């Protein structure tokens, strides 16, 4: 998951509106969303080189679209400027591959009730207000799904995304390593409808107050 927090043209996100997108529309928007993915990761040439490419994103999007309960919200002006999508985690499905730690106290009740929604990607075109658009997208997606808890995975080296999410109230609960690569990911959760200073208890919790890492 990633949200780019960089500058751009002030007019690019004027009158941004949010819209729910169903599976069929999401499939038809593959090219536009891949362009958005590329633009949202337009950082330094070195970082761009390290990021998975357009085809990887499209394959992952196609896999997510097939998941039960898939949902997407897009932000748009006269073209897409951001999107967030994911799927609900049922029963005890919170366990991602490579996760072998103890879940913080309280998460079990959310997973048992089927009220956890995993945001698998959050993309925003670079702009001075892109952090606000990203926050609105995640809130709308979780609210529409009536989720009690949001969950997401972030590369632990993606400091801009991690610091932004922590500022919005997301909490670190664990760290996992994907079996197919050496990538280490942070597991973050967001209690929906709770004050931003609310905390899910757990030994892995860290208090972060900085906006930039």
C-alpha positions in Angstrom: 0.0 0.0 0.0 1.3 3.6 -0.7 0.2 7.2 -0.6 2.5 9.7 -2.2 2.8 13.0 -0.3 4.4 15.4 -2.8 3.6 18.6 -4.6 2.0 19.3 -7.9 -0.2 21.7 -9.8 -2.8 23.4 -7.5 -5.6 23.0 -10.0 -5.2 19.2 -10.4 -7.5 18.3 -7.5 -10.0 21.1 -7.4 -13.6 19.9 -6.7 -12.5 16.3 -6.0 -15.5 14.0 -5.6 -15.5 10.4 -4.3 -17.4 7.6 -6.1 -17.9 3.9 -5.4 -16.8 1.6 -8.2 -18.1 -2.0 -8.6 -16.2 -4.9 -10.0 -17.1 -4.5 -13.6 -16.2 -0.8 -13.6 -12.9 -1.5 -11.8 -12.0 -4.0 -14.4 -12.7 -1.5 -17.2 -10.6 1.1 -15.5 -7.5 -1.1 -15.4 -5.5 1.1 -17.7 -6.4 4.4 -15.9 -5.7 2.8 -12.5 -2.3 1.6 -13.7 -1.4 5.1 -14.9 -2.5 6.4 -11.4 -0.3 3.7 -9.8 2.7 4.9 -11.8 2.0 8.6 -11.1 1.5 8.0 -7.3 5.0 6.4 -7.1 6.8 9.0 -9.2 9.5 9.7 -6.6 13.3 9.5 -7.2 14.6 7.4 -10.1 16.1 5.0 -7.7 12.8 4.4 -5.8 10.9 4.2 -9.1 13.3 1.5 -10.2 12.7 -0.5 -7.0 8.9 -0.4 -7.2 6.9 -3.2 -8.8 5.9 -2.3 -12.3 2.6 -1.6 -14.1 2.0 -5.3 -15.0 2.5 -6.4 -11.4 -0.1 -3.8 -10.2 -2.6 -5.0 -12.9 -2.1 -8.6 -11.9 -2.6 -7.8 -8.2 -5.7 -5.7 -9.0 -7.2 -8.5 -11.0 -6.6 -10.9 -8.1 -8.2 -8.5 -5.6 -11.2 -7.9 -7.8 -12.0 -11.7 -7.7 -12.0 -11.7 -3.9 -15.4 -11.9 -2.2 -16.5 -8.5 -1.0 -14.1 -6.5 -3.2 -14.8 -2.8 -3.0 -13.2 0.4 -4.4 -13.7 4.1 -4.0 -12.1 6.5 -6.5 -11.4 10.2 -6.2 -11.9 12.1 -9.4 -12.1 15.5 -11.1 -12.3 15.1 -14.9 -10.1 12.1 -14.5 -9.1 9.7 -11.6 -6.8 11.4 -9.1 -6.9 8.7 -6.4 -8.4 5.3 -5.4 -8.5 3.0 -2.5 -9.6 -0.7 -2.7 -9.6 -3.9 -0.7 -11.8 -6.7 0.7 -13.3 -7.9 4.0 -11.3 -10.4 6.1 -13.6 -13.1 7.3 -13.4 -15.2 10.5 -9.8 -15.8 11.5 -8.4 -14.7 8.1 -6.4 -11.9 9.6 -3.4 -14.2 9.3 -1.4 -13.0 6.3 1.3 -15.4 4.9 4.4 -14.9 7.0 2.6 -13.5 10.0 3.5 -15.5 13.1 3.2 -13.0 15.9 0.5 -12.5 18.6 -2.3 -10.2 17.6 -2.9 -7.3 20.0 -5.7 -7.6 22.5 -9.1 -6.7 21.0 -8.4 -7.6 17.4 -9.7 -11.1 17.8 -13.3 -9.9 18.5 -13.2 -7.9 15.3 -12.0 -10.8 13.1 -14.5 -13.2 14.7 -17.4 -10.8 13.8 -16.2 -10.4 10.2 -15.9 -6.6 10.6 -12.3 -6.2 9.5 -11.7 -4.7 6.0 -8.2 -4.9 4.4 -7.2 -1.9 2.3 -4.8 -3.4 -0.2 -3.9 -0.2 -2.0 -4.3 3.5 -1.6 -3.1 5.6 -4.6 -3.1 9.4 -4.9 -1.7 11.5 -7.7 1.0 13.9 -6.3 -0.5 17.3 -5.2 -0.2 19.6 -2.2 -3.6 18.3 -0.9 -3.0 14.7 -1.7 -2.7 13.6 1.9 -6.3 15.0 2.5 -7.6 13.1 -0.5 -5.9 9.9 0.7 -7.4 10.3 4.2 -10.9 10.9 2.7 -10.6 7.8 0.4 -9.7 5.5 3.3 -12.5 6.9 5.5 -15.1 6.5 2.8 -14.0 3.0 1.9 -14.1 1.8 5.5 -17.4 3.6 6.3 -19.1 2.2 3.2 -18.1 -1.3 4.2 -19.4 -0.7 7.8 -16.0 -2.0 9.0 -15.1 -1.8 12.7 -11.4 -2.2 12.0 -9.3 -1.3 8.9 -6.1 -3.3 8.3 -3.2 -2.8 5.8 0.3 -3.9 5.0 3.1 -1.4 4.3 6.8 -2.0 3.3 8.7 -1.0 6.4 11.1 1.1 4.2 8.2 3.2 2.9 8.6 5.9 5.5 6.3 8.6 3.9 3.3 6.2 3.8 4.0 4.9 7.3 4.3 8.3 8.9 1.1 9.5 7.0 -0.9 6.5 8.2 0.3 6.9 11.8 -0.7 10.5 11.7 -4.2 9.5 10.7 -4.5 7.1 13.6 -3.3 3.8 12.2 -1.4 1.7 14.7 1.5 -0.6 14.3 0.6 -4.1 15.6 3.1 -6.5 14.0 5.8 -7.1 11.4 5.8 -9.9 8.8 8.1 -11.2 6.1 6.7 -12.4 2.8 7.8 -16.0 2.1 8.4 -15.2 -1.6 10.8 -12.3 -1.0 12.9 -10.6 1.6 10.4 -7.7 1.9 9.5 -6.9 5.5 6.0 -5.4 6.0 4.4 -3.6 8.8 0.9 -4.6 9.8 -1.2 -1.5 10.7 -4.8 -1.3 12.0 -7.3 1.5 12.3 -10.3 1.3 14.7 -13.1 2.9 12.7 -15.1 5.6 14.5 -12.6 5.9 17.4 -10.8 9.1 18.4 -7.3 9.4 16.7 -5.6 8.9 20.1 -7.4 5.6 20.7 -5.1 2.6 20.9 -5.3 -1.1 20.3 -3.4 -2.7 23.1 -0.4 -4.7 22.2 3.3 -5.2 22.9 4.3 -4.1 19.4 2.5 -0.7 19.6 4.7 2.3 19.0 3.7 5.9 19.6 4.6 8.1 16.6 4.1 11.9 16.5 6.2 13.0 13.6 4.7 13.6 10.2 7.8 12.9 8.2 10.1 10.0 8.8 
